[in-house]
Amino acid sequence: MPVLRIESLGDARLSDYAHLTDVALKKARGTEHGLYLAESLLVFERALRAGHTPRSVLALGTSTDEAEAVLAEHGFSDIPIFTGPGELLAELTGYILHRGLIASMNRPALANPAELIRNARRIVVLENVVDPTNVGAIFRSAGAIGADAILVTPRCSDPFYRRAIRVSMGTVLQVPWTRVGEWPETRELLVEAGFHVAALALTPDAVSLRDFQARLPEKLALVLGAEGEGLTSEAIAASDTVVQIPMKHGIDSLNVAAASAVAMWAVSG
């Protein structure tokens, strides 16, 4: 694959890296589904193992050799690798490439929700979680603890946003996920697939996670809500059970990312 040394920032082929926002990358012209950026060799490898197609790579020093080796391993012989002085690349991207490389990746088409959860037993539904840091942390917990899939509601932050990918250490590229519609449609989807829907919320009729853990359904969809506001009334109405994590010292809730890890571990049996 060609290794191209950057001498100036005027090369149009570098436009994928030129201070573009996540939204701009998602809407990039000339792409079928948009782009996302994979930072670090680890995340790049996970993207390629997930079957995603690279558009180009920006690399520093020995990371150029590593990028060449990984691309060759996955059968890509014509993907350009751009390299150059760290100061110039930092000026191009807006930040220092501490992790050695960054790759422009084509976003894959989102999966059909019914197909995605057909053979799943434990899934997570994220409703309106707008902070990409929390989205990334939830994906990392899901990957580590073993959720089979994640469904993301329309107003939830995009898991392909740069910060979500970085915080998740690339697990947003490993844990199967897709978008779903509003609650009536999503409730019908889950019920038809045989899922018991458990909403994590503070309501007067909520059962303790310890009690719920003692009688786990065969197929479970765990619903997590927005930071601060929690789940909407529509999400709670669409659930079969409302569950809360037992707390001490007068604390009533955890950050959604921490709560997701606790709840997923408890229902992972």
C-alpha positions as CSV (number, residue, x, y, z in Angstrom):
1,M,0.0,0.0,0.0
2,P,1.2,3.5,-0.8
3,V,3.0,5.5,2.0
4,L,2.7,9.2,1.2
5,R,4.7,11.8,3.0
6,I,2.9,15.0,3.8
7,E,4.8,18.2,3.1
8,S,1.8,20.6,3.3
9,L,-1.8,20.6,4.4
10,G,-3.2,21.5,1.0
11,D,-3.7,17.9,-0.2
12,A,-7.4,17.3,-0.7
13,R,-7.0,13.7,0.3
14,L,-6.4,14.8,3.9
15,S,-9.8,16.4,4.2
16,D,-11.2,13.5,6.3
17,Y,-8.8,14.7,9.2
18,A,-9.1,18.4,8.8
19,H,-10.9,19.5,12.0
20,L,-14.2,17.9,11.0
21,T,-16.9,17.5,13.6
22,D,-18.5,14.1,14.2
23,V,-21.6,15.4,12.5
24,A,-19.6,16.5,9.4
25,L,-17.9,13.1,9.3
26,K,-21.3,11.3,9.5
27,K,-22.6,13.4,6.6
28,A,-19.4,13.3,4.5
29,R,-20.0,13.7,0.8
30,G,-19.1,10.8,-1.5
31,T,-19.8,8.2,1.1
32,E,-22.7,5.8,1.4
33,H,-23.2,6.0,5.2
34,G,-20.6,8.5,6.3
35,L,-17.2,8.2,8.0
36,Y,-15.8,7.8,11.5
37,L,-12.3,8.1,12.9
38,A,-10.5,5.2,14.5
39,E,-7.7,6.3,16.9
40,S,-4.8,4.0,17.9
41,L,-3.6,0.7,16.5
42,L,-5.9,-1.2,18.9
43,V,-9.1,0.5,17.7
44,F,-8.0,0.3,14.1
45,E,-7.4,-3.4,14.3
46,R,-10.8,-3.9,16.0
47,A,-12.5,-1.9,13.2
48,L,-10.9,-4.1,10.5
49,R,-11.8,-7.3,12.4
50,A,-15.4,-6.1,12.5
51,G,-15.3,-6.0,8.7
52,H,-15.2,-2.2,8.3
53,T,-13.5,-0.7,5.3
54,P,-10.7,2.0,5.7
55,R,-10.4,5.0,3.5
56,S,-7.0,6.1,4.6
57,V,-4.6,6.2,7.5
58,L,-2.6,9.0,9.1
59,A,0.4,7.7,11.0
60,L,3.5,8.8,12.9
61,G,6.9,7.1,13.0
62,T,6.9,3.3,13.5
63,S,3.1,3.4,13.4
64,T,3.4,3.6,9.6
65,D,4.9,0.1,9.6
66,E,2.3,-1.2,12.0
67,A,-0.5,0.3,9.8
68,E,1.0,-1.4,6.7
69,A,1.2,-4.8,8.4
70,V,-2.4,-4.6,9.7
71,L,-3.8,-3.5,6.4
72,A,-1.9,-6.3,4.6
73,E,-3.2,-8.8,7.1
74,H,-6.8,-7.8,6.3
75,G,-6.3,-7.8,2.5
76,F,-6.1,-4.1,1.9
77,S,-3.2,-3.3,-0.5
78,D,-4.3,0.1,-1.9
79,I,-5.2,2.1,1.1
80,P,-3.1,5.3,1.3
81,I,-1.0,5.8,4.5
82,F,-0.1,9.5,5.1
83,T,2.8,10.3,7.3
84,G,4.7,13.5,8.2
85,P,6.1,15.6,11.0
86,G,4.0,15.4,14.2
87,E,3.6,19.2,14.4
88,L,2.1,19.2,10.9
89,L,-0.3,16.4,11.6
90,A,-1.3,18.1,14.9
91,E,-2.0,21.3,12.9
92,L,-4.1,19.2,10.5
93,T,-6.2,17.3,13.0
94,G,-6.3,19.8,15.8
95,Y,-4.6,17.5,18.4
96,I,-1.4,15.6,18.9
97,L,-1.5,12.0,17.7
98,H,-0.4,10.5,21.0
99,R,-1.6,7.0,19.9
100,G,0.5,7.0,16.8
101,L,-2.2,6.7,14.1
102,I,-5.7,7.6,13.2
103,A,-7.7,6.0,10.4
104,S,-10.6,7.3,8.3
105,M,-13.2,4.5,8.2
106,N,-16.4,4.0,6.2
107,R,-19.4,3.7,8.4
108,P,-21.1,0.4,7.9
109,A,-24.9,0.1,7.2
110,L,-26.9,-0.3,10.4
111,A,-28.3,-3.7,11.0
112,N,-32.0,-4.6,10.9
113,P,-33.1,-4.6,14.6
114,A,-35.1,-7.8,14.4
115,E,-32.2,-9.6,12.8
116,L,-29.7,-8.2,15.3
117,I,-31.6,-9.5,18.4
118,R,-33.0,-12.7,16.9
119,N,-30.6,-15.1,18.7
120,A,-29.7,-12.8,21.6
121,R,-30.4,-13.4,25.3
122,R,-29.2,-10.3,27.0
123,I,-29.5,-6.9,25.3
124,V,-29.3,-3.3,26.4
125,V,-31.5,-0.4,25.2
126,L,-30.1,3.1,25.5
127,E,-32.7,5.8,25.6
128,N,-31.6,9.4,25.1
129,V,-28.1,9.0,26.5
130,V,-26.6,12.1,25.0
131,D,-23.1,12.1,26.5
132,P,-20.8,10.2,24.1
133,T,-18.4,9.5,27.1
134,N,-21.2,7.6,28.8
135,V,-22.2,5.8,25.6
136,G,-18.6,4.6,25.2
137,A,-18.3,3.5,28.8
138,I,-21.6,1.5,28.5
139,F,-20.4,-0.2,25.4
140,R,-17.1,-1.1,27.1
141,S,-19.0,-2.7,30.0
142,A,-21.3,-4.5,27.6
143,G,-18.4,-5.9,25.7
144,A,-16.6,-7.0,28.9
145,I,-19.6,-8.4,30.7
146,G,-21.3,-10.0,27.7
147,A,-24.3,-8.2,26.4
148,D,-25.3,-9.7,23.0
149,A,-26.4,-6.4,21.4
150,I,-27.3,-2.8,22.1
151,L,-30.3,-0.9,20.7
152,V,-30.0,2.9,20.5
153,T,-33.0,5.2,20.4
154,P,-33.3,8.2,18.0
155,R,-32.1,10.9,20.5
156,C,-29.2,8.9,21.9
157,S,-25.7,10.0,21.1
158,D,-24.0,8.2,18.1
159,P,-21.7,5.4,19.2
160,F,-19.5,6.2,16.2
161,Y,-18.6,9.6,17.6
162,R,-14.9,10.0,18.3
163,R,-15.2,10.3,22.1
164,A,-17.5,7.3,22.3
165,I,-15.1,5.1,20.3
166,R,-12.1,6.3,22.3
167,V,-13.7,5.8,25.8
168,S,-15.0,2.3,24.7
169,M,-11.5,1.3,23.6
170,G,-13.1,0.3,20.3
171,T,-15.8,-2.0,21.8
172,V,-18.4,0.0,19.9
173,L,-16.9,-1.8,16.9
174,Q,-17.3,-5.2,18.6
175,V,-20.7,-5.2,20.3
176,P,-23.4,-5.4,17.7
177,W,-25.7,-2.4,17.8
178,T,-28.3,-0.5,15.7
179,R,-30.9,2.2,15.9
180,V,-34.5,1.7,16.8
181,G,-37.6,3.9,16.5
182,E,-39.9,5.3,19.2
183,W,-41.3,3.2,22.1
184,P,-44.5,1.7,20.7
185,E,-42.5,0.2,17.7
186,T,-39.6,-0.8,19.9
187,R,-41.8,-2.4,22.5
188,E,-43.5,-4.5,19.8
189,L,-40.0,-5.5,18.4
190,L,-38.9,-6.7,21.8
191,V,-42.0,-8.6,22.7
192,E,-42.1,-10.3,19.3
193,A,-38.6,-11.5,19.9
194,G,-39.5,-12.9,23.3
195,F,-37.8,-10.3,25.5
196,H,-38.8,-9.3,29.1
197,V,-38.3,-5.6,29.2
198,A,-36.7,-4.3,32.5
199,A,-36.3,-0.5,32.9
200,L,-33.7,0.8,35.4
201,A,-35.5,3.6,37.1
202,L,-36.6,5.0,40.5
203,T,-40.3,4.5,40.8
204,P,-42.5,3.6,43.8
205,D,-43.1,0.1,42.4
206,A,-39.5,-0.6,41.4
207,V,-38.2,-4.0,42.5
208,S,-34.7,-4.5,44.0
209,L,-32.1,-5.7,41.5
210,R,-31.2,-8.4,44.0
211,D,-34.8,-9.7,44.0
212,F,-35.0,-9.5,40.2
213,Q,-31.7,-11.3,39.9
214,A,-33.1,-14.3,41.8
215,R,-35.7,-14.9,39.0
216,L,-34.2,-13.8,35.8
217,P,-36.1,-14.2,32.5
218,E,-34.7,-16.3,29.7
219,K,-34.4,-13.3,27.4
220,L,-33.9,-9.8,28.9
221,A,-33.8,-6.3,27.5
222,L,-32.3,-3.9,30.1
223,V,-33.3,-0.3,29.4
224,L,-31.1,2.6,30.6
225,G,-32.0,6.3,30.5
226,A,-30.5,9.7,30.1
227,E,-28.1,11.3,32.5
228,G,-30.0,13.2,35.2
229,E,-33.5,12.9,33.8
230,G,-33.5,9.1,33.7
231,L,-36.0,7.2,31.6
232,T,-39.0,8.8,30.0
233,S,-42.5,7.9,31.0
234,E,-42.9,6.2,27.6
235,A,-40.0,3.9,28.3
236,I,-41.3,3.0,31.8
237,A,-44.8,2.3,30.4
238,A,-43.2,0.0,27.8
239,S,-41.4,-2.1,30.4
240,D,-42.6,-5.3,32.1
241,T,-40.6,-4.6,35.3
242,V,-39.0,-1.5,36.8
243,V,-35.8,-2.3,38.6
244,Q,-33.6,-0.3,40.9
245,I,-30.1,-0.8,42.3
246,P,-30.1,-1.0,46.1
247,M,-28.2,2.1,47.6
248,K,-26.8,3.1,50.9
249,H,-25.9,6.4,52.6
250,G,-28.9,8.3,51.2
251,I,-27.6,8.0,47.6
252,D,-30.4,7.3,45.2
253,S,-28.7,6.6,41.9
254,L,-25.4,6.1,40.0
255,N,-24.0,7.6,36.8
256,V,-25.7,5.8,33.9
257,A,-22.4,4.2,32.8
258,A,-21.7,2.9,36.4
259,A,-25.3,1.7,36.7
260,S,-25.1,-0.1,33.4
261,A,-22.1,-2.1,34.6
262,V,-23.7,-3.1,37.9
263,A,-27.0,-4.1,36.2
264,M,-25.4,-6.0,33.4
265,W,-23.3,-8.0,35.7
266,A,-26.3,-8.8,37.9
267,V,-28.3,-10.1,35.0
268,S,-25.5,-11.8,33.0
269,G,-26.3,-15.3,34.4
